[in-house]
Amino acid sequence: MSQLAWNAKEATVGELAERSGVSTSALRFYEREGLITSRRTSGNQRRYSRDTLRRVAFIRTSQRLGIPLSSIREVLALLPDDRTPTREDWARISECWRADLDERISTLQRLRDHLTDCIGCGCLSIDGCLLSNPHDVLAQEGPGARRLAPAAGASAQATA
């Protein structure tokens, strides 16, 4: 096993995979999706700059939070291309999702707090469902299942 030297300016795909804990196929996928970049050697081998390791960590953490790759790509595009991103650069782009993450946390807390009230049948049209059908608004659409996840704005209604 090779180790990425702390003073190395570039890493092979195998070194980056070993250091990041991400498979080489995932790294190649991230590159195809425009999330990371590499340069090619004269032998057509990928070489990644050291700051790619931080980008991969950011991608993986973002994915664990449920953020789609398209959104991750948009935010990574805000990083500078002409230099290694600084701590301030990373803090700035991390703020892009704060409101969304706060809303997700709030939704999960409401789910946890009201889960014992849920009958678990999936209809989500009962009048007591404070999470997905506050004030039984879905009853106006008729009987049966209406949706499986809260619609946009449902969380605001649930807290009102």
SEKEZA-535723 format. One line per field, with one value per atom (N, C-alpha, C, O, CB): residue in three letters; atom name; x, y, z. Coordinates in nm, 2 decimals, m for minus. Glycine has a CB too. Example, Ala and Ser with C-alpha at 12.3 -4.5 7.8 and 13.67 -1.06 7.14 Angstrom:
2
type = c(ALA ALA ALA ALA ALA SER SER SER SER SER)
atom = c(N CA C O CB N CA C O CB)
c1 = c(1.32 1.23 1.32 1.42 1.13 1.28 1.37 1.29 1.34 1.41)
c2 = c(m0.57 m0.45 m0.33 m0.33 m0.45 m0.22 m0.11 0.00 0.11 m0.06)
c3 = c(0.78 0.78 0.78 0.85 0.90 0.71 0.71 0.79 0.80 0.57)
end
This chain:
160
type = c(MET MET MET MET MET SER SER SER SER SER GLN GLN GLN GLN GLN LEU LEU LEU LEU LEU ALA ALA ALA ALA ALA TRP TRP TRP TRP TRP ASN ASN ASN ASN ASN ALA ALA ALA ALA ALA LYS LYS LYS LYS LYS GLU GLU GLU GLU GLU ALA ALA ALA ALA ALA THR THR THR THR THR VAL VAL VAL VAL VAL GLY GLY GLY GLY GLY GLU GLU GLU GLU GLU LEU LEU LEU LEU LEU ALA ALA ALA ALA ALA GLU GLU GLU GLU GLU ARG ARG ARG ARG ARG SER SER SER SER SER GLY GLY GLY GLY GLY VAL VAL VAL VAL VAL SER SER SER SER SER THR THR THR THR THR SER SER SER SER SER ALA ALA ALA ALA ALA LEU LEU LEU LEU LEU ARG ARG ARG ARG ARG PHE PHE PHE PHE PHE TYR TYR TYR TYR TYR GLU GLU GLU GLU GLU ARG ARG ARG ARG ARG GLU GLU GLU GLU GLU GLY GLY GLY GLY GLY LEU LEU LEU LEU LEU ILE ILE ILE ILE ILE THR THR THR THR THR SER SER SER SER SER ARG ARG ARG ARG ARG ARG ARG ARG ARG ARG THR THR THR THR THR SER SER SER SER SER GLY GLY GLY GLY GLY ASN ASN ASN ASN ASN GLN GLN GLN GLN GLN ARG ARG ARG ARG ARG ARG ARG ARG ARG ARG TYR TYR TYR TYR TYR SER SER SER SER SER ARG ARG ARG ARG ARG ASP ASP ASP ASP ASP THR THR THR THR THR LEU LEU LEU LEU LEU ARG ARG ARG ARG ARG ARG ARG ARG ARG ARG VAL VAL VAL VAL VAL ALA ALA ALA ALA ALA PHE PHE PHE PHE PHE ILE ILE ILE ILE ILE ARG ARG ARG ARG ARG THR THR THR THR THR SER SER SER SER SER GLN GLN GLN GLN GLN ARG ARG ARG ARG ARG LEU LEU LEU LEU LEU GLY GLY GLY GLY GLY ILE ILE ILE ILE ILE PRO PRO PRO PRO PRO LEU LEU LEU LEU LEU SER SER SER SER SER SER SER SER SER SER ILE ILE ILE ILE ILE ARG ARG ARG ARG ARG GLU GLU GLU GLU GLU VAL VAL VAL VAL VAL LEU LEU LEU LEU LEU ALA ALA ALA ALA ALA LEU LEU LEU LEU LEU LEU LEU LEU LEU LEU PRO PRO PRO PRO PRO ASP ASP ASP ASP ASP ASP ASP ASP ASP ASP ARG ARG ARG ARG ARG THR THR THR THR THR PRO PRO PRO PRO PRO THR THR THR THR THR ARG ARG ARG ARG ARG GLU GLU GLU GLU GLU ASP ASP ASP ASP ASP TRP TRP TRP TRP TRP ALA ALA ALA ALA ALA ARG ARG ARG ARG ARG ILE ILE ILE ILE ILE SER SER SER SER SER GLU GLU GLU GLU GLU CYS CYS CYS CYS CYS TRP TRP TRP TRP TRP ARG ARG ARG ARG ARG ALA ALA ALA ALA ALA ASP ASP ASP ASP ASP LEU LEU LEU LEU LEU ASP ASP ASP ASP ASP GLU GLU GLU GLU GLU ARG ARG ARG ARG ARG ILE ILE ILE ILE ILE SER SER SER SER SER THR THR THR THR THR LEU LEU LEU LEU LEU GLN GLN GLN GLN GLN ARG ARG ARG ARG ARG LEU LEU LEU LEU LEU ARG ARG ARG ARG ARG ASP ASP ASP ASP ASP HIS HIS HIS HIS HIS LEU LEU LEU LEU LEU THR THR THR THR THR ASP ASP ASP ASP ASP CYS CYS CYS CYS CYS ILE ILE ILE ILE ILE GLY GLY GLY GLY GLY CYS CYS CYS CYS CYS GLY GLY GLY GLY GLY CYS CYS CYS CYS CYS LEU LEU LEU LEU LEU SER SER SER SER SER ILE ILE ILE ILE ILE ASP ASP ASP ASP ASP GLY GLY GLY GLY GLY CYS CYS CYS CYS CYS LEU LEU LEU LEU LEU LEU LEU LEU LEU LEU SER SER SER SER SER ASN ASN ASN ASN ASN PRO PRO PRO PRO PRO HIS HIS HIS HIS HIS ASP ASP ASP ASP ASP VAL VAL VAL VAL VAL LEU LEU LEU LEU LEU ALA ALA ALA ALA ALA GLN GLN GLN GLN GLN GLU GLU GLU GLU GLU GLY GLY GLY GLY GLY PRO PRO PRO PRO PRO GLY GLY GLY GLY GLY ALA ALA ALA ALA ALA ARG ARG ARG ARG ARG ARG ARG ARG ARG ARG LEU LEU LEU LEU LEU ALA ALA ALA ALA ALA PRO PRO PRO PRO PRO ALA ALA ALA ALA ALA ALA ALA ALA ALA ALA GLY GLY GLY GLY GLY ALA ALA ALA ALA ALA SER SER SER SER SER ALA ALA ALA ALA ALA GLN GLN GLN GLN GLN ALA ALA ALA ALA ALA THR THR THR THR THR ALA ALA ALA ALA ALA)
atom = c(N CA C O CB N CA C O CB N CA C O CB N CA C O CB N CA C O CB N CA C O CB N CA C O CB N CA C O CB N CA C O CB N CA C O CB N CA C O CB N CA C O CB N CA C O CB N CA C O CB N CA C O CB N CA C O CB N CA C O CB N CA C O CB N CA C O CB N CA C O CB N CA C O CB N CA C O CB N CA C O CB N CA C O CB N CA C O CB N CA C O CB N CA C O CB N CA C O CB N CA C O CB N CA C O CB N CA C O CB N CA C O CB N CA C O CB N CA C O CB N CA C O CB N CA C O CB N CA C O CB N CA C O CB N CA C O CB N CA C O CB N CA C O CB N CA C O CB N CA C O CB N CA C O CB N CA C O CB N CA C O CB N CA C O CB N CA C O CB N CA C O CB N CA C O CB N CA C O CB N CA C O CB N CA C O CB N CA C O CB N CA C O CB N CA C O CB N CA C O CB N CA C O CB N CA C O CB N CA C O CB N CA C O CB N CA C O CB N CA C O CB N CA C O CB N CA C O CB N CA C O CB N CA C O CB N CA C O CB N CA C O CB N CA C O CB N CA C O CB N CA C O CB N CA C O CB N CA C O CB N CA C O CB N CA C O CB N CA C O CB N CA C O CB N CA C O CB N CA C O CB N CA C O CB N CA C O CB N CA C O CB N CA C O CB N CA C O CB N CA C O CB N CA C O CB N CA C O CB N CA C O CB N CA C O CB N CA C O CB N CA C O CB N CA C O CB N CA C O CB N CA C O CB N CA C O CB N CA C O CB N CA C O CB N CA C O CB N CA C O CB N CA C O CB N CA C O CB N CA C O CB N CA C O CB N CA C O CB N CA C O CB N CA C O CB N CA C O CB N CA C O CB N CA C O CB N CA C O CB N CA C O CB N CA C O CB N CA C O CB N CA C O CB N CA C O CB N CA C O CB N CA C O CB N CA C O CB N CA C O CB N CA C O CB N CA C O CB N CA C O CB N CA C O CB N CA C O CB N CA C O CB N CA C O CB N CA C O CB N CA C O CB N CA C O CB N CA C O CB N CA C O CB N CA C O CB N CA C O CB N CA C O CB N CA C O CB N CA C O CB N CA C O CB N CA C O CB N CA C O CB N CA C O CB N CA C O CB N CA C O CB N CA C O CB N CA C O CB N CA C O CB N CA C O CB N CA C O CB N CA C O CB N CA C O CB N CA C O CB N CA C O CB N CA C O CB N CA C O CB N CA C O CB N CA C O CB N CA C O CB N CA C O CB N CA C O CB N CA C O CB)
c1 = c(0.08 0.00 0.09 0.18 m0.09 0.05 0.12 0.06 m0.06 0.13 0.14 0.09 0.11 0.22 0.15 0.01 0.03 0.12 0.08 m0.11 0.24 0.33 0.27 0.21 0.47 0.30 0.25 0.30 0.23 0.28 0.41 0.47 0.45 0.49 0.62 0.38 0.35 0.25 0.15 0.29 0.27 0.18 0.06 m0.04 0.25 0.08 m0.02 m0.03 0.06 0.01 m0.15 m0.17 m0.23 m0.30 m0.27 m0.20 m0.26 m0.40 m0.44 m0.18 m0.48 m0.62 m0.61 m0.70 m0.69 m0.52 m0.51 m0.47 m0.53 m0.41 m0.38 m0.34 m0.45 m0.48 m0.22 m0.52 m0.64 m0.75 m0.81 m0.69 m0.77 m0.87 m0.83 m0.91 m0.89 m0.70 m0.66 m0.67 m0.72 m0.51 m0.63 m0.63 m0.77 m0.79 m0.54 m0.86 m0.99 m1.09 m1.20 m1.05 m1.06 m1.15 m1.26 m1.36 m1.21 m1.24 m1.34 m1.28 m1.16 m1.38 m1.36 m1.31 m1.27 m1.31 m1.42 m1.18 m1.13 m1.24 m1.24 m1.02 m1.34 m1.45 m1.53 m1.58 m1.54 m1.55 m1.63 m1.55 m1.61 m1.65 m1.42 m1.34 m1.35 m1.37 m1.19 m1.35 m1.37 m1.51 m1.52 m1.34 m1.61 m1.74 m1.75 m1.81 m1.84 m1.69 m1.70 m1.63 m1.68 m1.62 m1.53 m1.46 m1.55 m1.56 m1.33 m1.62 m1.71 m1.82 m1.87 m1.77 m1.87 m1.98 m1.93 m2.01 m2.04 m1.80 m1.75 m1.74 m1.73 m1.84 m1.73 m1.71 m1.56 m1.53 m1.77 m1.48 m1.33 m1.27 m1.33 m1.28 m1.14 m1.07 m0.93 m0.88 m1.05 m0.87 m0.74 m0.66 m0.73 m0.73 m0.54 m0.46 m0.41 m0.41 m0.34 m0.38 m0.33 m0.18 m0.13 m0.41 m0.11 0.03 0.05 m0.04 0.10 0.18 0.20 0.16 0.14 0.35 0.16 0.11 m0.04 m0.09 0.18 m0.11 m0.26 m0.31 m0.42 m0.32 m0.23 m0.27 m0.32 m0.27 m0.15 m0.42 m0.48 m0.38 m0.32 m0.61 m0.37 m0.30 m0.39 m0.44 m0.16 m0.41 m0.50 m0.42 m0.32 m0.61 m0.45 m0.38 m0.42 m0.53 m0.42 m0.34 m0.37 m0.50 m0.57 m0.26 m0.55 m0.67 m0.79 m0.90 m0.69 m0.77 m0.88 m0.93 m1.05 m0.84 m0.84 m0.87 m0.98 m1.08 m0.75 m0.97 m1.07 m1.20 m1.31 m1.02 m1.19 m1.31 m1.39 m1.51 m1.28 m1.32 m1.38 m1.44 m1.55 m1.27 m1.38 m1.44 m1.56 m1.66 m1.34 m1.56 m1.68 m1.80 m1.91 m1.65 m1.76 m1.86 m1.93 m2.05 m1.80 m1.84 m1.89 m1.98 m2.09 m1.78 m1.94 m2.02 m2.15 m2.25 m1.94 m2.14 m2.27 m2.36 m2.48 m2.23 m2.31 m2.40 m2.46 m2.58 m2.31 m2.39 m2.44 m2.56 m2.65 m2.33 m2.55 m2.66 m2.78 m2.88 m2.61 m2.77 m2.88 m2.88 m2.98 m3.00 m2.77 m2.76 m2.73 m2.64 m2.66 m2.81 m2.79 m2.66 m2.61 m2.91 m2.61 m2.48 m2.49 m2.39 m2.44 m2.60 m2.61 m2.59 m2.53 m2.75 m2.65 m2.63 m2.48 m2.43 m2.72 m2.42 m2.28 m2.20 m2.11 m2.24 m2.22 m2.15 m2.16 m2.06 m2.19 m2.28 m2.30 m2.22 m2.16 m2.45 m2.22 m2.15 m2.00 m1.92 m2.19 m1.95 m1.81 m1.76 m1.64 m1.77 m1.85 m1.81 m1.78 m1.72 m1.92 m1.82 m1.80 m1.66 m1.61 m1.90 m1.59 m1.45 m1.36 m1.38 m1.41 m1.25 m1.15 m1.08 m1.05 m1.05 m1.06 m0.99 m0.84 m0.76 m1.04 m0.80 m0.66 m0.58 m0.46 m0.66 m0.63 m0.56 m0.62 m0.74 m0.54 m0.55 m0.61 m0.71 m0.68 m0.50 m0.83 m0.93 m0.88 m0.82 m1.06 m0.92 m0.88 m0.99 m1.10 m0.85 m0.97 m1.07 m1.19 m1.30 m1.01 m1.16 m1.27 m1.36 m1.48 m1.21 m1.29 m1.36 m1.46 m1.57 m1.27 m1.41 m1.49 m1.60 m1.72 m1.40 m1.58 m1.68 m1.79 m1.91 m1.62 m1.75 m1.84 m1.94 m2.06 m1.77 m1.88 m1.97 m2.05 m2.16 m1.89 m2.00 m2.08 m2.21 m2.31 m2.00 m2.20 m2.32 m2.43 m2.55 m2.28 m2.40 m2.51 m2.62 m2.73 m2.44 m2.59 m2.70 m2.75 m2.83 m2.64 m2.71 m2.75 m2.90 m2.95 m2.69 m2.97 m3.12 m3.18 m3.27 m3.17 m3.14 m3.19 m3.17 m3.26 m3.13 m3.05 m3.02 m3.10 m3.14 m2.87 m3.11 m3.19 m3.34 m3.40 m3.19 m3.39 m3.53 m3.53 m3.63 m3.57 m3.43 m3.43 m3.43 m3.50 m3.31 m3.34 m3.33 m3.47 m3.51 m3.22 m3.53 m3.66 m3.77 m3.84 m3.71 m3.76 m3.86 m3.83 m3.92 m3.85 m3.71 m3.67 m3.71 m3.76 m3.52 m3.69 m3.73 m3.88 m3.93 m3.69 m3.96 m4.11 m4.15 m4.24 m4.17 m4.08 m4.11 m4.08 m4.17 m4.02 m3.97 m3.93 m4.04 m4.08 m3.80 m4.08 m4.17 m4.31 m4.38 m4.17 m4.35 m4.49 m4.50 m4.61 m4.55 m4.39 m4.39 m4.48 m4.55 m4.25 m4.49 m4.58 m4.73 m4.81 m4.56 m4.76 m4.90 m4.93 m5.05 m4.93 m4.83 m4.85 m4.90 m4.85 m4.72 m5.00 m5.06 m4.98 m5.00 m5.20 m4.89 m4.80 m4.86 m4.80 m4.75 m4.99 m5.05 m5.01 m5.03 m5.20 m4.95 m4.91 m5.01 m4.98 m4.86 m5.14 m5.24 m5.21 m5.24 m5.38 m5.16 m5.13 m5.24 m5.22 m5.01 m5.37 m5.48 m5.56 m5.67 m5.57 m5.52 m5.59 m5.58 m5.48 m5.54 m5.68 m5.68 m5.58 m5.55 m5.82 m5.53 m5.43 m5.29 m5.20 m5.45 m5.26 m5.12 m5.06 m5.09 m5.11 m4.99 m4.94 m4.82 m4.78 m4.90 m4.76 m4.64 m4.67 m4.61 m4.56 m4.76 m4.78 m4.92 m4.94 m4.76 m5.01 m5.14 m5.20 m5.30 m5.23 m5.14 m5.19 m5.33 m5.36 m5.10 m5.42 m5.56 m5.63 m5.73 m5.56 m5.59 m5.65 m5.68 m5.78 m5.78 m5.58 m5.60 m5.61 m5.67 m5.49 m5.56 m5.56 m5.70 m5.73 m5.46 m5.78 m5.92 m6.00 m6.09 m5.99 m5.97 m6.04 m6.01 m6.09 m5.99 m5.91 m5.87 m5.94 m5.92 m5.72 m6.01 m6.07 m6.01 m5.90 m6.08 m6.06 m6.00 m5.88 m5.84 m6.11 m5.80 m5.68 m5.56 m5.56 m5.70 m5.45 m5.31 m5.30 m5.35 m5.21 m5.24 m5.22 m5.07 m5.04 m5.28 m4.99 m4.85 m4.77 m4.83 m4.81 m4.65 m4.57 m4.47 m4.41 m4.50 m4.44 m4.35 m4.41 m4.50 m4.21 m4.37 m4.44 m4.41 m4.30 m4.38 m4.51 m4.50 m4.43 m4.42 m4.64 m4.39 m4.32 m4.42 m4.54 m4.28 m4.38 m4.46 m4.54 m4.59 m4.56 m4.54 m4.61 m4.55 m4.63 m4.61 m4.42 m4.36 m4.40 m4.42 m4.21 m4.42 m4.46 m4.61 m4.64 m4.46 m4.69 m4.83 m4.83 m4.91 m4.91 m4.74 m4.74 m4.70 m4.74 m4.64 m4.62 m4.58 m4.67 m4.66 m4.44 m4.76 m4.86 m4.97 m5.05 m4.92)
c2 = c(m0.12 0.00 0.12 0.14 0.00 0.22 0.34 0.44 0.43 0.40 0.53 0.64 0.77 0.79 0.63 0.86 0.99 1.07 1.09 1.06 1.10 1.18 1.31 1.38 1.19 1.36 1.48 1.60 1.70 1.51 1.58 1.69 1.68 1.76 1.70 1.57 1.55 1.66 1.69 1.41 1.71 1.81 1.75 1.81 1.90 1.62 1.55 1.41 1.35 1.56 1.35 1.21 1.14 1.19 1.20 1.01 0.92 0.89 0.92 0.79 0.83 0.80 0.70 0.70 0.74 0.60 0.50 0.57 0.53 0.40 0.66 0.73 0.81 0.81 0.82 0.88 0.96 0.87 0.90 1.05 0.76 0.66 0.61 0.60 0.55 0.57 0.52 0.63 0.60 0.47 0.75 0.85 0.90 0.93 0.97 0.90 0.95 0.84 0.88 1.02 0.72 0.61 0.60 0.53 0.63 0.66 0.65 0.57 0.58 0.80 0.48 0.39 0.47 0.58 0.29 0.41 0.47 0.49 0.59 0.39 0.40 0.42 0.54 0.61 0.29 0.56 0.68 0.81 0.90 0.67 0.81 0.92 0.95 1.07 0.90 0.85 0.87 0.92 1.01 0.74 0.87 0.92 1.07 1.15 0.84 1.11 1.25 1.33 1.45 1.26 1.28 1.36 1.38 1.48 1.30 1.27 1.27 1.37 1.44 1.13 1.38 1.46 1.61 1.69 1.41 1.64 1.77 1.82 1.94 1.87 1.73 1.76 1.78 1.86 1.65 1.70 1.72 1.72 1.68 1.60 1.76 1.76 1.70 1.69 1.90 1.65 1.60 1.65 1.70 1.45 1.64 1.66 1.52 1.43 1.76 1.51 1.39 1.39 1.50 1.35 1.29 1.28 1.25 1.22 1.17 1.25 1.21 1.07 1.03 1.23 0.98 0.85 0.83 0.72 0.76 0.95 0.96 0.91 0.86 0.87 0.92 0.88 1.01 1.12 0.82 0.99 1.10 1.14 1.06 1.06 1.27 1.32 1.43 1.52 1.38 1.42 1.51 1.60 1.55 1.43 1.73 1.82 1.78 1.72 1.97 1.82 1.79 1.84 1.77 1.85 1.95 2.01 1.93 1.95 2.15 1.83 1.74 1.66 1.62 1.66 1.62 1.54 1.61 1.55 1.52 1.74 1.82 1.82 1.82 1.96 1.84 1.84 1.71 1.70 1.87 1.60 1.47 1.45 1.40 1.35 1.50 1.49 1.58 1.54 1.54 1.69 1.78 1.71 1.71 1.91 1.65 1.57 1.46 1.45 1.52 1.38 1.27 1.32 1.26 1.19 1.42 1.47 1.53 1.51 1.58 1.60 1.66 1.55 1.56 1.74 1.44 1.33 1.26 1.23 1.22 1.25 1.19 1.28 1.23 1.18 1.41 1.50 1.50 1.56 1.64 1.42 1.41 1.51 1.53 1.41 1.58 1.69 1.63 1.55 1.80 1.66 1.60 1.65 1.76 1.64 1.57 1.60 1.73 1.80 1.48 1.75 1.88 2.00 2.10 1.88 2.00 2.11 2.11 2.22 2.10 2.00 1.99 2.06 2.13 1.85 2.02 2.07 2.23 2.30 2.01 2.28 2.42 2.49 2.60 2.45 2.44 2.50 2.49 2.59 2.44 2.38 2.36 2.46 2.50 2.22 2.49 2.59 2.73 2.81 2.60 2.75 2.88 2.89 3.00 2.91 2.78 2.78 2.84 2.83 2.64 2.90 2.96 2.85 2.74 3.04 2.87 2.78 2.81 2.72 2.79 2.93 2.98 2.95 2.99 3.12 2.90 2.88 2.77 2.73 3.01 2.72 2.62 2.70 2.80 2.55 2.64 2.71 2.72 2.63 2.63 2.83 2.86 2.81 2.77 3.01 2.81 2.78 2.87 2.83 2.79 3.00 3.10 3.06 3.08 3.24 3.01 2.97 2.86 2.85 2.93 2.76 2.64 2.69 2.64 2.54 2.78 2.83 2.90 2.88 2.92 2.98 3.05 2.96 2.98 3.14 2.86 2.77 2.68 2.63 2.68 2.65 2.56 2.64 2.57 2.53 2.77 2.85 2.84 2.86 3.00 2.79 2.78 2.69 2.71 2.73 2.60 2.50 2.51 2.43 2.36 2.62 2.63 2.63 2.56 2.76 2.71 2.72 2.59 2.55 2.83 2.52 2.39 2.29 2.22 2.35 2.29 2.19 2.22 2.13 2.19 2.35 2.39 2.34 2.29 2.54 2.35 2.30 2.15 2.10 2.35 2.08 1.94 1.89 1.80 1.88 1.96 1.93 1.95 1.87 2.01 2.06 2.09 1.98 1.94 2.23 1.94 1.84 1.71 1.64 1.82 1.67 1.55 1.55 1.45 1.52 1.67 1.68 1.67 1.60 1.81 1.73 1.71 1.57 1.52 1.80 1.50 1.36 1.28 1.20 1.31 1.30 1.23 1.25 1.16 1.27 1.38 1.42 1.37 1.35 1.56 1.35 1.31 1.17 1.12 1.40 1.09 0.96 0.87 0.78 0.90 0.88 0.79 0.81 0.73 0.81 0.93 0.96 0.90 0.89 1.11 0.86 0.81 0.66 0.58 0.81 0.63 0.49 0.40 0.28 0.50 0.46 0.38 0.32 0.23 0.27 0.36 0.29 0.36 0.30 0.30 0.48 0.54 0.63 0.70 0.44 0.64 0.72 0.86 0.94 0.68 0.90 1.04 1.14 1.26 1.08 1.09 1.18 1.19 1.25 1.13 1.13 1.14 1.28 1.35 1.04 1.33 1.46 1.49 1.60 1.50 1.38 1.40 1.40 1.41 1.29 1.40 1.39 1.54 1.61 1.32 1.58 1.71 1.73 1.84 1.75 1.62 1.62 1.64 1.73 1.50 1.56 1.56 1.61 1.64 1.43 1.63 1.67 1.76 1.72 1.55 1.87 1.95 2.00 2.04 2.07 2.00 2.04 1.96 2.01 2.19 1.85 1.76 1.82 1.81 1.70 1.90 1.97 1.88 1.91 2.07 1.76 1.66 1.60 1.54 1.56 1.61 1.55 1.62 1.56 1.57 1.74 1.81 1.75 1.77 1.96 1.67 1.60 1.46 1.40 1.59 1.42 1.29 1.19 1.22 1.24 1.06 0.96 0.90 0.91 0.85 0.83 0.76 0.84 0.96 0.71 0.78 0.84 0.96 0.95 0.74 1.06 1.18 1.21 1.25 1.30 1.18 1.20 1.13 1.10 1.35 1.10 1.03 1.12 1.08 0.91 1.24 1.33 1.47 1.50 1.34 1.55 1.68 1.76 1.76 1.75 1.83 1.92 2.05 2.08 1.95 2.13 2.25 2.34 2.35 2.33 2.40 2.48 2.40 2.47 2.55 2.27 2.19 2.21 2.21 2.05 2.23 2.24 2.37 2.38 2.24 2.48 2.61 2.59 2.65 2.72 2.51 2.49 2.41 2.44 2.42 2.31 2.22 2.30 2.26 2.11 2.40 2.48 2.59 2.65 2.53 2.62 2.74 2.70 2.78 2.78)
c3 = c(0.00 0.00 0.00 0.08 0.12 m0.09 m0.09 0.01 0.03 m0.23 0.06 0.14 0.07 0.02 0.28 0.08 0.03 0.12 0.24 0.01 0.08 0.16 0.19 0.11 0.09 0.32 0.36 0.28 0.27 0.51 0.22 0.14 m0.01 m0.09 0.17 m0.05 m0.19 m0.24 m0.17 m0.22 m0.36 m0.42 m0.49 m0.51 m0.51 m0.53 m0.61 m0.56 m0.50 m0.76 m0.59 m0.55 m0.67 m0.76 m0.43 m0.68 m0.78 m0.73 m0.62 m0.80 m0.82 m0.78 m0.67 m0.58 m0.91 m0.67 m0.57 m0.43 m0.33 m0.60 m0.44 m0.31 m0.26 m0.13 m0.34 m0.34 m0.30 m0.24 m0.14 m0.41 m0.30 m0.25 m0.12 m0.03 m0.35 m0.10 0.03 0.14 0.25 0.01 0.11 0.21 0.24 0.36 0.16 0.14 0.17 0.21 0.27 0.04 0.19 0.22 0.12 0.14 0.36 0.00 m0.11 m0.22 m0.25 m0.16 m0.28 m0.38 m0.50 m0.53 m0.42 m0.58 m0.70 m0.80 m0.87 m0.77 m0.81 m0.90 m0.86 m0.94 m0.90 m0.73 m0.68 m0.72 m0.76 m0.53 m0.70 m0.74 m0.89 m0.93 m0.70 m0.97 m1.11 m1.14 m1.23 m1.19 m1.07 m1.09 m1.05 m1.12 m1.00 m0.94 m0.89 m1.00 m1.02 m0.76 m1.06 m1.17 m1.29 m1.35 m1.21 m1.33 m1.44 m1.42 m1.51 m1.48 m1.29 m1.25 m1.23 m1.20 m1.12 m1.24 m1.23 m1.09 m1.06 m1.30 m0.99 m0.85 m0.81 m0.72 m0.76 m0.88 m0.86 m0.99 m1.09 m0.77 m1.00 m1.12 m1.10 m0.99 m1.18 m1.21 m1.21 m1.33 m1.43 m1.20 m1.33 m1.45 m1.50 m1.42 m1.43 m1.62 m1.68 m1.70 m1.75 m1.81 m1.67 m1.70 m1.85 m1.92 m1.61 m1.89 m2.03 m2.06 m2.17 m2.06 m1.95 m1.96 m1.94 m1.93 m1.87 m1.94 m1.93 m1.79 m1.78 m2.03 m1.69 m1.55 m1.48 m1.50 m1.47 m1.39 m1.32 m1.21 m1.14 m1.26 m1.19 m1.07 m1.01 m1.08 m1.11 m0.88 m0.81 m0.72 m0.65 m0.72 m0.71 m0.62 m0.48 m0.45 m0.65 m0.38 m0.24 m0.19 m0.11 m0.15 m0.24 m0.19 m0.23 m0.18 m0.23 m0.33 m0.37 m0.25 m0.24 m0.49 m0.16 m0.04 0.04 0.08 0.04 0.06 0.13 0.06 0.11 0.16 m0.08 m0.16 m0.15 m0.13 m0.31 m0.15 m0.14 0.00 0.01 m0.16 0.10 0.24 0.24 0.30 0.34 0.18 0.17 0.10 0.14 0.11 m0.01 m0.09 m0.01 m0.01 m0.22 0.05 0.13 0.25 0.28 0.19 0.32 0.43 0.38 0.44 0.50 0.27 0.21 0.17 0.19 0.09 0.11 0.07 0.19 0.19 m0.01 0.30 0.42 0.48 0.54 0.53 0.45 0.49 0.40 0.42 0.50 0.29 0.19 0.09 0.02 0.27 0.07 m0.03 m0.16 m0.18 0.01 m0.27 m0.40 m0.46 m0.44 m0.49 m0.55 m0.61 m0.69 m0.70 m0.70 m0.75 m0.83 m0.74 m0.78 m0.90 m0.62 m0.53 m0.48 m0.46 m0.41 m0.46 m0.41 m0.52 m0.49 m0.38 m0.65 m0.76 m0.77 m0.79 m0.89 m0.75 m0.75 m0.64 m0.67 m0.74 m0.53 m0.42 m0.43 m0.41 m0.28 m0.48 m0.50 m0.61 m0.61 m0.54 m0.70 m0.81 m0.75 m0.82 m0.91 m0.63 m0.57 m0.51 m0.47 m0.46 m0.50 m0.45 m0.56 m0.68 m0.41 m0.52 m0.61 m0.69 m0.64 m0.54 m0.82 m0.91 m0.91 m0.94 m1.05 m0.87 m0.89 m0.77 m0.77 m0.92 m0.66 m0.54 m0.45 m0.48 m0.46 m0.36 m0.26 m0.17 m0.12 m0.18 m0.16 m0.08 0.07 0.12 m0.08 0.13 0.27 0.36 0.32 0.29 0.49 0.59 0.57 0.59 0.73 0.54 0.52 0.40 0.40 0.51 0.29 0.17 0.21 0.17 0.06 0.28 0.32 0.41 0.40 0.39 0.51 0.60 0.51 0.54 0.70 0.42 0.33 0.26 0.26 0.24 0.19 0.12 0.21 0.17 0.02 0.32 0.42 0.46 0.49 0.54 0.46 0.50 0.40 0.43 0.51 0.28 0.17 0.21 0.16 0.04 0.29 0.33 0.47 0.52 0.31 0.54 0.68 0.70 0.78 0.74 0.62 0.64 0.60 0.67 0.54 0.50 0.46 0.57 0.61 0.33 0.62 0.73 0.86 0.92 0.76 0.89 1.01 0.99 1.08 1.03 0.87 0.84 0.85 0.90 0.70 0.80 0.81 0.96 1.00 0.73 1.04 1.18 1.25 1.33 1.24 1.22 1.27 1.24 1.32 1.23 1.11 1.06 1.14 1.18 0.91 1.15 1.22 1.37 1.42 1.20 1.43 1.57 1.58 1.68 1.62 1.49 1.49 1.47 1.54 1.39 1.38 1.35 1.48 1.52 1.24 1.54 1.67 1.77 1.84 1.72 1.79 1.90 1.88 1.97 1.92 1.75 1.72 1.67 1.63 1.62 1.66 1.61 1.68 1.62 1.61 1.81 1.88 1.85 1.87 2.03 1.79 1.75 1.61 1.58 1.75 1.54 1.41 1.41 1.49 1.32 1.33 1.33 1.24 1.24 1.29 1.16 1.08 0.95 0.89 1.16 0.92 0.80 0.67 0.57 0.82 0.68 0.55 0.49 0.39 0.46 0.54 0.47 0.49 0.40 0.52 0.60 0.63 0.61 0.58 0.55 0.61 0.59 0.72 0.72 0.48 0.83 0.95 1.01 0.99 1.06 1.08 1.13 1.24 1.27 1.18 1.30 1.41 1.37 1.45 1.51 1.24 1.20 1.19 1.09 1.06 1.29 1.30 1.20 1.17 1.44 1.16 1.08 0.93 0.87 1.09 0.88 0.73 0.69 0.57 0.68 0.78 0.75 0.86 0.92 0.72 0.89 1.00 0.96 0.85 1.03 1.06 1.05 0.94 0.89 1.02 0.91 0.81 0.68 0.62 0.87 0.63 0.50 0.38 0.28 0.48 0.39 0.28 0.27 0.16 0.30 0.37 0.36 0.25 0.19 0.49 0.21 0.11 m0.03 m0.12 0.10 m0.04 m0.17 m0.18 m0.28 m0.18 m0.08 m0.08 0.00 0.07 m0.23 0.01 0.09 0.04 m0.08 0.12 0.12 0.08 0.09 0.14 m0.06 0.05 0.06 m0.03 m0.14 0.03 0.02 m0.06 m0.09 m0.20 0.01 0.01 m0.01 0.10 0.20 m0.01 0.07 0.17 0.24 0.34 0.10 0.19 0.25 0.26 0.18 0.17 0.36 0.37 0.25 0.19 0.50 0.20 0.09 0.13 0.25 0.02 0.04 0.07 0.14 0.11 m0.06 0.25 0.33 0.44 0.53 0.25 0.44 0.54 0.67 0.77 0.50 0.68 0.81 0.88 1.00 0.80 0.80 0.85 0.91 1.01 0.75 0.84 0.88 1.01 1.10 0.77 1.02 1.13 1.26 1.37 1.11 1.25 1.36 1.40 1.50 1.35 1.30 1.33 1.42 1.45 1.20)
end
